[in-house]
Every structure is written in C-alpha cells, then in structure tokens.
Amino acid sequence: MDPILLSILTVSLLLLLIFFGLPIAYSLAVSTLIMMLVSGSGSDAWYIAEYTFQSLDSIDLIAVPMFIFMGTIIAVSPAGKDIYRALSLVLPIPGGLGVASVGGCTVFSAMSGSSPATAAAIGSSAIPEMISRGYPPALACGLVVGGGTLGILTPPSIVLLLYGVVTGTSIGKLFMGGVVPAIMVAIMFSMYVVWRMWRYQKANPEVLEISRRYDEQEGKTKYPLLRVLPFFLMVVMIMVALYGGWATPSELASVGAIASILLVLVIYRVTSFEVWSRLLLKTVRDTSMVLIIAAFAYYLGSFLSYNGAVTAISSGLLDLFGNKWLTLLAVWLMMLVLGTFLPPFAIVVIVAPMFLPFALDAGFDPVWFGVLITLNMELGCITPPLGINLFVVKSIANNVSMKEIMKGSLPFFFIIVFASLLLVVFPQIVLWLPETMWRN
C-alpha cells in the first residue's frame, strides 16, 4: 500500500474511533492493528506487546511518574491559592489581579507540569475573585484557560520530556529551551490583560471603585508569601541543576518529588492517610494513562515508519510545497488539527519521529523544533472540541456559559499563534539558553 495513503487511512481511522468514544489508548492500538491487517503486515501483530513494552524501556521515562507525583502533591495542597494571593498584593495596576493570575499559572505550572491541573488550581481562586472585583466573566475565565496552557511548555514539561525520549534530543536542553518562550508568553498574556482592563475600567468607572473597595478589604489580610517561597526555590534549584548539568532529569524529578512531600508535610501539615492514599492512587492512574497512550502512540509511529510513511510524508510535503517554511506551516496546521482530538503527549510521540527528519533536512534545530511544536500543543488545550482547559474552567465557573469562556480565551489563542511566529523568525529565543549550558 502507498505509504501516504496508509498514513491518511490510519489517522482517519484513529480519529473515527475516538469520535465514537473509544478511549484514546485503545483507539491507537485498534487503528494500528486493523491497518496492519489491511496492509498485509498482520504477522507483526503478534509482537505488539513486545513493541509496546520496548517503547517504555527508557531510563528517562522514570521522570514521568516522578514529575506527575510532584505535581499531584502540590495540586492537593493550598500552594496554588497561596501563590495567587501572594502575587496579587504586589501588582497595584489596572488588571493587576489578572497579571497575578498569569504569574500564578506560570509558577504553578513549573511545579506541576500539567495544563489542566494549573487551570484548576489557580482558577478555583482566581476566577471568583476576579469576577468579584468587576472583571468581565469572559476575560476572567479566558485568562485562566490561556494561562493554564503554560503547564505544557514551562519546565519540567512531560511533553518536552517525551519528545526528548522518542527523538533522542537532550532533555536538559529542551527544558532550558522552554524557559524563555514560557516567560515570553506569560509577559504577553499580562500585557494584554493590563491593556484590556485599562480600557474596561476607563469605560466603566464603577468597576474601578468596586476593585478599590475590594483591595482595601483584602489588603488587611496577611498572605502567606513565606509559605510559597520554598516551592519557588525548589523549581529554581531544579532548573539551575539542569542548566549546570549536575543531574539528569530523572534524578531531579525524584529529588523534586521527595522535596514536595517534605514541603507539604512541614508547611501545610498534610498528614492524613486518606489524602496521601488518594494522592498516590491519582499518580498511578495519571502515570498509567500517559504511558499507555505513549506506548501505543509509539507503536503506531513505528508501524508507519516501518512502512515508509515517515520518509514519504517528509519528502512529499517538501515536494508539494517546494519551500521549507510552507512545509513547516503545513506541519504546524496539521498538529493544530490533531491537538483538538488528541492529548499533547500522544501527538508528540506520534508526530515528532515522523516530522523530525524533515526538520533536520531543512536545517532546523531539533531543540527549537521540539519547543515550537510543544507551543503548538498549547493551542490544542483551548481549541474545541477537546480543549481540556475549557472544560476545566467551565466546571469552576458554572454561571459562565461555554460561549463566553471560548470568547474570552480567543485573544490568548492568537497570542500563542503570534508567539509561535516569533520563535520562527527569532529561533534564538529558544536556542540562546540551551547553547549557554555548560554541558548536555
């Protein structure tokens, strides 16, 4: 069977199975198995278990459960609320509370590495408080929807980690490459919120008075900044250790998980056996979900690669568009469409090995390419029909319609698109920090 046709049929069948409600992991396995039988490779189906287990046989994947465990511990504690409240005190500007929400999302996502967890942890405090201070509900919800996406890019990022595993790219350099773009997107989000609230307060002076009275009331409360500081320092130490090459991501993930346990025990006194057992169970479930999807996604990618689809797609795209930049745009749009149906880590495992040869042939740096497609995955979190952050925020803001939430998140969608364009025009935004690392 023609490799291009095989790829189209396989992906179409995968999306069809997902559309009819089959879990993503099983959709990946079933679509691959069916296409193996159709293409005449049915004898290889006997090795599906061996292939999937081999795909998980990597020391770097130890970091996945450790980072998930660290993020789950922090999500269970009041750390997200403390981060948000501490930041809200020091920003007496139009939209200051919104900027505090962006800052809270940035810091929390660096600790949790999860987009929906970030949206849930910060949104549960930020959305009601912003609405109480006169923020338009659409802006308050859209801000958290967009801010939650920082969890995919801000290191330690599970998406970047899996990209490094399947492509053989330095995970340390990938993490370093995600730092500046994540900060850049956070600053752009903040600038939009300040401008938007400045205009809104100017048109509605009563909102400024509501916010002022609320600030005076809340200003009497002492927010626990000192309780947040150890968590922030933990993230900084992890990044410094990665930058210096003092430890591997797996080692740092283990240290981070242990440090999170100690911090939550000492600072928040979380000692309940029920809480910790629930926390461990959630970690096992989330880790199992990520790894089983990644394993079957790897199997699908290997099947397509074995049948020549990777080479055919890479050369076919170049021949079709005749220009590496147009080809890159086509890949970007393709991944955006996939991001509305599949979780980011599954897309990266499938697509990265498929399109990395094109990126290398075109002269693109693999670290830059990995950060660019990870930023692209942020769009999938706020794009229907999957748009996981939309549903997380909807569960928090029951009185706000999904239409308003989607309308509020639209500006942040375009900000991420603009940020992606900046990475293409100025690749050193990604590469500057990794290139200054002392060693891989």
N, C-alpha and C positions, 0 to 999 in steps of 0.2 A: 504494500500500500504506500502511496505517496506520503512522505513524511509531513508535509504541510497539511494535507487532508487528514492524516492521522491525528495531528495536533488539534485541528479545528473540531473534529468529531469527539475527541477525548474531553476537551474543555467544555464543549456544548453538553455532552452527557453529564459531566460533573455538575454544571450549573442547573441542569434539569432535575437531577436527583436532589440537590439542595433545595430547589424551588418546591419540590413535593414533600419536603420536611424530613428527609433522611439526614441524620447527623453528619456534620462535615467530614469527620474522620472516616466514617463508613462510606460516604459518597466518594471520597478519594479512592478508597480500596476497591469498591464495586466498579467504579468507572474504569479504573486501570485494569481490573480483572476481565471485564467484558471486552475492552478494546484489545487485550492480549489474545483473547479467543477469536475475535473478529479478524485480527491481523495475522493470525497463524502462529502466534507465539505462545499458544496455550500450554506448551510443555514447561515453560518458565514459571507458570503459576504455582508449581509445586515448591518453588523456592521463595514464595512471598514472605513466609515467616522469617527465613534466614536473612533476606534482604532488609526487612524492616528492623530486625534486631541489630544487624550490622550498621545501619544508619545511626543508631543510638550509641554505638561503641566509640565514644569520644570522651576524652578526659575533660574537654572544655564544657561539655553538657552538664557536668556536675554543678556548674554555676547556676543553671536554670532553677532547680528546686531551692537552692540557697537564696537567690535573689527573690524568688516568689515568697519564700518563708519570711525574709526580711521585710518585704512589702506588706505581707499579711499582718505581721506583728505590729507594724506602725499604723496600718489602717484600723486595727482593732482598738488601739489606744486613742486618747484625745489629742494626739500630736497634730493632726490636720487642723483641728479647731484652734489650737494654741498658735500654730504658725500664722493662720489667717488673722487672728486677733492681734498678735504682736505687730504684724506688718501694718495693720490698719491704723495704728496710733501715730506712725511717723510720716504719714502722707496727707497733710492738710491742703490738698489741691483739688480742683474740680475732677471728679472721677477717682479721687484718691482711694476710695474703698474698692473700686473696680481694679485699680492698679495693684492694691493689696491682694486681691483675689488672683490676679495673674502671677504675682510673686509667690503666693501660697501654692498655686498649682506647680510652678517651676521647682520650688524647694521640695514639695511633697512627691512630685513625680521622680525627682532624683533619688528619693529614698525608696519609693515603691516600684518604679519602673513599669507601672501599669496605667493605661489611659482611663479605663472605667473606674478604677479604684481612686485615682486622683480626682475625677469629676465627682464621685460620690462623697469623698472625704471633705473636699473643700466646698462643694456645692451645698451640702447639708447645712453648713453655717453661713456661707456667703450669700446664697440666693435669698433666703428670708430676710437677712439683714439689709441687703441692697434694696430690695423691694420696700422694706420698712422706711428706708431713708429717701424714698421718692424716685429710685431708679426705674426706668421703663422695664416692665417684666421681660420683654423680648430681649433687651440688652443684658439684663442680669443673667438670664438663662443662657443666651448665646455666648456670653463671655466664659461661662464655666464649660460649656460644650467645647469651645475652642481651646481654652486653657488646659482642659483635660488631655488634649492630644499631645501636649508636651511630654507626657509619660512614655510615648513611643520613642522619642528622639533623645531625651535627656539621659545621659549615662547614670547608672548602669541600665542599658536597654536590652531587653530579651531579643528584640528584633535584630538589633545590630549583632548581638552575640550569635544568633543562629545564622545570620549572613556570614559571619566570620568562619563558622564551623563548616558550612556547605561550600564555601568558596576558597577556604584556606587563607583568608586575609587575616592580618594581625588584629585580634580583638581589642588589644590595648590601643592601637592606632584608630580603630573605628570608634571606640569610646571617646578618645580625645577629639576626633573629627566631629563628633556630635555636640561638643560643648559650645563652641561659638555660634553655630546655627541655632541651637536651642535658646541661647541668650538673646540672639538677634530677633527671633520670632517673638519671644516674650516682650522685648522692648517695643516691637512694632504693635503688638496687641495693646500694650499700655498706652502708647501714643494715640491709638485710635480711641480708646476709652476716654482719655483726657479730653480729646477734641470733641467727641460725641457728647459727653456730659457738660462741657463748657457751652456748647450750643444749646443743649436741652435746658440747662439752668438759666441761660440768657432768655430763652423764650418762655420759660415758666419760673418766674422768680420765687413763687411759693415753695418750689422744691428745695431751693437753697435754704429757706428758713426751716423747713422740716429737717433737713440734714444737719443744720447748725444745732437745733434743739437736741437732736439725737446724739450728736457728738458731745455736747455738754453733759448729757446724762451718762454716756458711755465712758467719757473721759475720767470720771470718778473711780472707775474700776481699774484695779492693777492687773494688767495682763501678764501672764507667766512667761516673759521673754526668756528668763534663765532656764526654764524647762525645755525650751525649743533648741537652745544653743548647742547642747551635746549632740542632738541628732544632726544639726547642720555641720558641726565639726566632724562627725563620723563620715559624712558624704565627702567633705573636703579632703579628709585623710585618705579615703579610698581613691579619689582622683589623683592626689599627689603621689600615692604609691604606684598607680598605673603609669603616671607620667614619668616617674623615675625608673620604672621597670623593676621595682623592688619585689614584686609578687605577681603571680598570674591572676587573671580574672576569677578563676575557680577558688584560689586561696583567699582572695579578697572577699568573694561572696560568702565564704564560710566565716571569715572574721566578722563581716558585716552582720550576718545572721546572729552570731553569738553576742555581738555588741548590742544589737537591737533587743535581744532577750534581756540582757542586763539593764539596759536603759529603761525599758518598760517596767521591769520589776522594781527598780530603785525609784524612778521618778513618778510613775503612775500607780504603783502598788498593785499591779495586775497579778494576783496570786491564785485566783480561782481555778480549780482543776477543770471545771466545766468550760471556762473560757479557753484555757490552753488546749484542751482536747478538741474543742470546736475549731480552734486555730490550726492545729495540726491536721485535722481532717480536711479543712479547706485547702491547705497547702498541698496535700496529697491529691485531692481532686483537681486542682488547678494545674499542678505539675503533670498529672496523667493526661489531662486534656491537651496541654501544649505538646507534650512529647508524642502522644499517639497521632495527633494531627501532623506534626512534623515528620514522623516516621513514614506515614502513608503518603505524605506530600513528596518526601524524598523518593519513595518507591515509584510514584507517578513520574517524577522528573527523570529518574534513572531509566524508566521504560521508554520515555520519549527520546532521551539521549541515545540509548542503545539502538533505536530505530532511525537514527539520523535526523531527528526533528530539530535538535539544537543547532546543528550546523546549517540545516536547510532554512530555519527561521532567520538565523543571523545573516546569512548571505542573501536570503530572499528579501529581507527588509532593506538591506543596502541596495540591492538591485532595483527594488521597487521605487525607492525614493531618491536614490543616487546621491545622497548627501547625509553625512553622519548626524547632523543636527536635526534634520527632518526625521531621520530614523529614531533618534533619541526622543523626539516629541511623540512619535507613534508608540514607542515603548512606554512612555510616561502615561499616555492616554489609555493604553491597554491595561496598565496596572491600576489606574484610577477606576476603570470599569470593574476589574476583578475585586478591588477594595470595597465595593458596595455589596459584595456577596460573601467574601472570604475574610477570615481574620488575618491581620498583617503578617504574623509569623508563618502562616501556611503559604501565603503568596511569596514571601521571600524565599522559602525553601524550594518552591516550585520554579519561580521565575529567575532567581539570581543565577543558578547554574546555567539556565537556558540563554540568558542575555549577556552574561559576563564575557563570553568570547567576543561578542560584538563590541562591547565596551573596550576590551583590550586591543582589538584590531583597530578601533577608531582612535586609540591613543588616550582613552580616558583612564584616570587613576582608579583602581578598584576601591580604595577607601572613599574617594569622592563619589563614585557611583553608588556605593552602599548607603552613604548618608543621604544622597539625593532620593533614592527610591524609598528610604525609610521616611523621609519628609513627605513623600508622596502618599505613604500609608496613613499619615495623619489625616489626610483628606477623607479616606475611607471611613474613619470614625465619626465623621459629621455629615456623611452623604447617604441619603436613603438608597435602598431600603434597609440595609443592615444598620449603619450609623449608630453603633452601640452607645456612644455618648449621648445621642438624642434621647434614647430610651432611659438611660440612667438619670438624666436631668428631668425628664418627664415624671419619673417616679418620685422625685423630690418635690417638684413644683406641680402638684396635682391641679391647681387652679389655673395654670397657664396652658393654653392649647398647644398642640404639636405644631400647628401652623405658625404661631408666634415664636416658638422655640426655633424652628427652622429658619424663620425670617431673621431672628436675632443672630443666628450662627453664620448666616451668609457672608457678612463682611469678613469674618475670620477665615472663611473658606478662601476668599480672594487674597487675603493677606498671606496665607500659606502658599498660594499659587505664585504671588509676587516674590516671596522668599525663595521659592524654587528657582525662579528666573534669575535671581541674584546669584545663587550658587552656580548656575550655568555660566553666567557672564564673568563672575569673580570666583573661580574654584579655590583660591587661596583662603577664602572664608572657612572652608573645610580643612584644607591641607596645611595651613600655617602651623597649627598646634601640633599635629602628628609629626610634622617634619622637624620640629624642635625637640622631640622626645630624645632622651639620652640613648635609648636602645629599644628594640621591639619588645 
